[in-house]
Amino acid sequence: MRYSHILFDLDGTLVNSEQGITNSVAYALSSFGITVTDKSTLRPFIGPPLVDSFMKYYDFSIQEAKRAVEEYRVYYRKSGIMENELYPGVKETLYSLRSYGAELWLATSKPTVFAKQILEHMKIDDLFSHCFGAELDGSRDSKESVIGYALQTQGILDTEDFLMVGDRFYDLVGAHAHGIDAAAVLYGFGSFEEFKQYRADYIIEAPTELLNICAN
């Protein structure tokens, strides 16, 4: 295989998590007296670290942003974590990649504890050799740091046969920082222009296209 180790982002790549994340953000904002009538405006919160997004889009201080994340998790733990669904073709693609001999890792900015619960809920946890994510205290929340941690814990020095699959520029930047090729998916929350700007090695419209990329 061209790529024997494939790292996957979670939100916007494996699962459509828009409902759960935007509902959780809206709940958090309500604790600050902010009402969101159109939750689609909260889509930019999907993918990046939450603290950064609260500071960027609502001009919160670092202290306010951290409190907003705590409020976010009140709803997320109760309901939001289950308000998502696998994208069409994801499960079949994962099974095929495994049958080809590829090792699958999850690399997400979401806290590891939540990521594992989602994989289990979607019944795809057995397809992943490792699940790497952020810590609940906010550390290791960038994609670059998550990938770096994954490589370090597994003693990986040569990433020539690694591929990162994600839907935002954070995935591309994080992968390229470690010499890893990156495939950007158009069915998530990113855009073609974004992927071209951040030099995606591949741009795909459906999960099944990974089979041709990785098998060649």
N, C-alpha and C positions, 0 to 999 in steps of 0.2 A: 504493500500500500504506500501511496505517496505520503500519507499522514497516519501514523499508528497511534498517536495520542491526540484526542480531540477534546478541547475544553469548551463547555457550553455555558453561556449566560443563562439566566432563568427567566426573569420577567421580559416579555417581548420577544423571546427567542424560543423557549420551550412552552411557556404558558402565556395566555392572554390574561393578565392580572389587572387590567384597567379598573374594573368595578371595585375590587377589593382595596386597591391602593387609593383610588380617588375618594371612595367612601371614608377611608381611614383619615386621609388628609383633611377632608371636609369636617370630620368629627373633631380633629385636633384644632382646626381654625375656629370652630364654634366656641371652644373654650376661651378664646381670645376676643369673643364678640364679633367674629367675622363670619358672615353668612355667604355661602357659595351657591348661587342659583343654577349655574351651568357647570357641572362637574367635569365636562370635557376640557375646561380651561386648566384643569389640574393634571393633565397628561404629562407635562414636563417633569412632574415628580417621579415618573416611572423610570427607574434605572439609576439616576445619580444618588449619592448619599443624601439622606433626608435633611440633615442639618444644613448642608449647603443649599438645598432647594428652598427651605424656609427662609434662609437669610437672603437669597437671591431674589425670590419672587414676592416676598412680603416684607422685606427690609427688617427682619427680626435681628435682634442682637444674638450673640452666640448663646447667652443664657436663655433667651426666649426660644431660640431654635431647639435647644436641648429639651426644654420643657414641652415644646410642641411634639417632639418625637415621643416623649413619654405618653402624652395624650393619644397620639397616633396609635401606639401599641395597645392601648386599652381596647380600642375598637378592633384593631387588627387581630389580636389574640382571640377575641370572642367570635368574630364573624369574618373579617376581611381575609384571613389566611385561606379560607375555603372558597372565596368568591373569585375563582379563576377557572380556566379550562385549557386543556392542551390544544395547541394549534393543529389543524388537520395535517396528517402525514408525519407528525413528530414521532409517535411511538413506533410506527413501522420503520422509520429511518433509523432510529436508535437500535432496534433489533437487528436491522440489516448491517449496520456498522459493526455491531458486536460479532455478528456471524462472520464478517470479513476478518476479524481478529483485532479490531481497534479497541483501545482502552479509552473509556469515557470518563471525564472528570467534570464536575460542576464547579464553575468559578463565578461567584455572584457577589455583589455588594450588599445583598440582603444578609442579615445575621444568619449564621450557620444553622442555628437551632430552628429557625423558621423555614429555611430552605429544605432541610431534611424532612420536616413535616409535610411540606408540599410534595416533594418527590414521593413520599410514602402514600399520601392521599391520592396522587395520580397513578399510583402503582407502577412507577418506573424506577424506584429507588434501587432495585436489584440490578439495573443496567449500568449503574455508575460505580466505578471502583473507588472514587473519592468524592467528597463534597466539601468544597472550600468556600468560606464566606467571611463576612465581617463579624466582629465581636459586638455584643449588646452594649458595651460601654462606648461604642463609636470608633474604636480603634480598628485599623486594617479595613477601612471601608472603601478605599479607592480600588478600581480594578487592577491597577498596576501593583498595588501592595498585596492584593489577594493572590494574583498570579505568582508574584515573587515568593510569597509564603508557601504556595503549593509546590513550586519547584524546589525550594529549599528543604521542605520537610521530606520530599521524595528523593533528594540527592541528585536532582537533574542538572547537568551542566550543558548538555547539547540539546538544543530545542529545534533542530532542523526538521524533525518529523512531527512537530507539534502544530496544531491548528486551533485558533480561537474562533468561536462562532458567537456572534452577538448582534444586537440591533441598534446600538448607539455608538457614537464616536469614542466614548469612554472605553469600550471594548477594544477598539482599534488601537488607541493610544496605549492602553495597558499591555496588549499583546506585543506591539512593535517595540516597546521599551525593553522587552525580554527576548527580542529576536525571533518572535513567533509570527507566522503568517496569520492573517485574519480574514474571515468570511463574514460579510455583513448581510443580514436578512431584511428584505424589503417589506415583509408582512408584519413586522413589529412596529416600533414607534419612532424609528429613524427615517431618514430620507436619502434619496439617491445623491443629492447635492452634498449632503453631509458626508456620505461615504466616499465620494470622490475627493472631497477636500482633505479628508484624513487618510487617504491612500489605502482604501480597502484592497486587499489582494484579490478578493472575489466578491461579487455582489449577486445574490441569489434571490429568487422569487418564491421558492418553496423548499421545505426541508429535504425533499428527495434529491434535489440537485447536489447535495453533499456527497451522495454516493459516487457520482462521476468524478467529483473533485478529489475525493480521498482514495479512490481505487486506482487512479491513473498513476 
